[in-house]
């Protein structure tokens, strides 16, 4: 058990290092001469000025030394974005509350709703309710989140004035405002996942219905509902939890970039997009590493949970 | 070539058994029905999937006919912005954009601004069809890239194992862990600025290649997994004894057995590719102006027209949802037809 977890962690750390190198390399390609000195110097800079800036920021050192320095800075919290002169970790911390509120709220909503819909669709397989839910899932999976966000903004916020048009209000400032501003983003982000997860759960439950242990449970005299909840669901939920862990981690790391942008939530996702636009290597590297760490940690927790629930996995 | 795990192989075995029993001792067996034909029959019986398949075909045909619509019916090109102009509708002269700059909404008149105008005075309907060509082309090219490279790498990794497998799997995990949208934006921005060969600047090939690249892990993993099981089978040993080289085995023995997996992935990847193109364009890293695509139309609509001319968001958006949904539903039907017990699933 412990070896399983430790091995996974080591693999993921190696992965994170490679990812950060990859991001760094991408930006070395992106920037002229591989560093932002020309950008920082301004439009009318002379080569001498550019050279001065290079020396000052350490761009004339070999690439791998630059990379190591950047990584060191990021992890000690001393990384300063060249473009905006802000401390990168502070910037990320500023965007975190919005992203976390969005991620956690949406995560809970989509998990519970997909379990509900998936179970109903499986129980009523082939009947009217199932077909309706399947159609809804199909629409959910086929709709770009920012399009759905735009529709919500236009109708619910603009025309009917039920919710505000965007922006984020911290919880500490006004719980009502916080909730009001987050309802639409939660729904928008969840729609895509609900569509996908409910279908996965539905086929998972339907697969388990034919298994022997369900027959045994019925033979023992349990009611359909008991069979479903105490036996079928426990097995069918396992792939759902693994997927949920991965997706949730990605959303925390700024994977909900589209939703955040449409609703102006100023979260980590928007920060990521802005930093790419500004060619801000350091911020993007920090965000990508953050996502990676979130994926590792949450993924490990979820894997341990799943291994605990299903002993067969521990032996794999 | 022995197809063990082709489409509906379970059904083929049953049919074979039935025929054998009936014609025992009669000499020649009548030809059985191949697995692909059986699958096609199953698909045809699935009315919903066939309907949406036709819907998608209709969308494709409409978009391919964009020049016809543009030249012969609407008499306006997709890039022709006419912000200050007027046109006559039912005898009345209408402004393309009214006095405060709000573009006209859908006129439902096939000859003039059927879906209205966008904020630069261009005809939305014409742009929609031309944009559809771009979006569909990007989807198709991306899918092609993903399927070819993903399958090739999957086969190589699964068949040879050892070093190849380790390297390919690590590369795969790196791409897989990177959030898709961020990866798309980063690589897209790099290619937009620097470019490699024909891929640079505003070429619509850039988002196609980027999206194709992003989805490779989704194909690589299942293919590799299946190849791992396949290579243990006896018919691989038999082929080796016949003297086939590694590459010959991979192409003539393993590849055909992967066919149903591969076929099922194509609509899934294409649907996701079109969605990702819209997303990347919205974030500025996909199709660049003045090229039109459904993504650019939706983002322009969102950025400029939400309070006043919402049709600029609705029209391309609904078109995109219809197209993607048709592909998804048809893809589901395809999967059910090829193997009713299949557990193939792909992330979004």
Boltz contact constraints between the chains, C-beta under 6 A:
constraints:
  - contact:
      token1: [A, 15]
      token2: [B, 173]
      max_distance: 6.0
  - contact:
      token1: [A, 15]
      token2: [B, 177]
      max_distance: 6.0
  - contact:
      token1: [A, 18]
      token2: [B, 174]
      max_distance: 6.0
  - contact:
      token1: [A, 19]
      token2: [B, 174]
      max_distance: 6.0
  - contact:
      token1: [A, 26]
      token2: [B, 186]
      max_distance: 6.0
  - contact:
      token1: [A, 26]
      token2: [B, 190]
      max_distance: 6.0
  - contact:
      token1: [A, 29]
      token2: [B, 190]
      max_distance: 6.0
  - contact:
      token1: [A, 30]
      token2: [B, 190]
      max_distance: 6.0
  - contact:
      token1: [A, 138]
      token2: [B, 325]
      max_distance: 6.0
  - contact:
      token1: [A, 138]
      token2: [B, 328]
      max_distance: 6.0
  - contact:
      token1: [A, 138]
      token2: [B, 329]
      max_distance: 6.0
  - contact:
      token1: [A, 142]
      token2: [B, 321]
      max_distance: 6.0
  - contact:
      token1: [A, 142]
      token2: [B, 324]
      max_distance: 6.0
  - contact:
      token1: [A, 142]
      token2: [B, 325]
      max_distance: 6.0
  - contact:
      token1: [A, 142]
      token2: [B, 328]
      max_distance: 6.0
  - contact:
      token1: [A, 143]
      token2: [B, 321]
      max_distance: 6.0
  - contact:
      token1: [A, 144]
      token2: [B, 275]
      max_distance: 6.0
  - contact:
      token1: [A, 144]
      token2: [B, 278]
      max_distance: 6.0
  - contact:
      token1: [A, 144]
      token2: [B, 279]
      max_distance: 6.0
  - contact:
      token1: [A, 146]
      token2: [B, 282]
      max_distance: 6.0
  - contact:
      token1: [A, 147]
      token2: [B, 298]
      max_distance: 6.0
  - contact:
      token1: [A, 147]
      token2: [B, 317]
      max_distance: 6.0
  - contact:
      token1: [A, 150]
      token2: [B, 302]
      max_distance: 6.0
  - contact:
      token1: [A, 150]
      token2: [B, 313]
      max_distance: 6.0
  - contact:
      token1: [A, 154]
      token2: [B, 306]
      max_distance: 6.0
  - contact:
      token1: [A, 154]
      token2: [B, 310]
      max_distance: 6.0
  - contact:
      token1: [A, 158]
      token2: [B, 307]
      max_distance: 6.0
  - contact:
      token1: [A, 196]
      token2: [B, 348]
      max_distance: 6.0
  - contact:
      token1: [A, 250]
      token2: [B, 179]
      max_distance: 6.0
  - contact:
      token1: [A, 255]
      token2: [B, 179]
      max_distance: 6.0
  - contact:
      token1: [A, 257]
      token2: [B, 181]
      max_distance: 6.0
  - contact:
      token1: [A, 258]
      token2: [B, 279]
      max_distance: 6.0
  - contact:
      token1: [A, 272]
      token2: [B, 182]
      max_distance: 6.0
  - contact:
      token1: [A, 273]
      token2: [B, 283]
      max_distance: 6.0
  - contact:
      token1: [A, 276]
      token2: [B, 185]
      max_distance: 6.0
  - contact:
      token1: [A, 276]
      token2: [B, 189]
      max_distance: 6.0
  - contact:
      token1: [A, 291]
      token2: [B, 179]
      max_distance: 6.0
  - contact:
      token1: [A, 295]
      token2: [B, 177]
      max_distance: 6.0
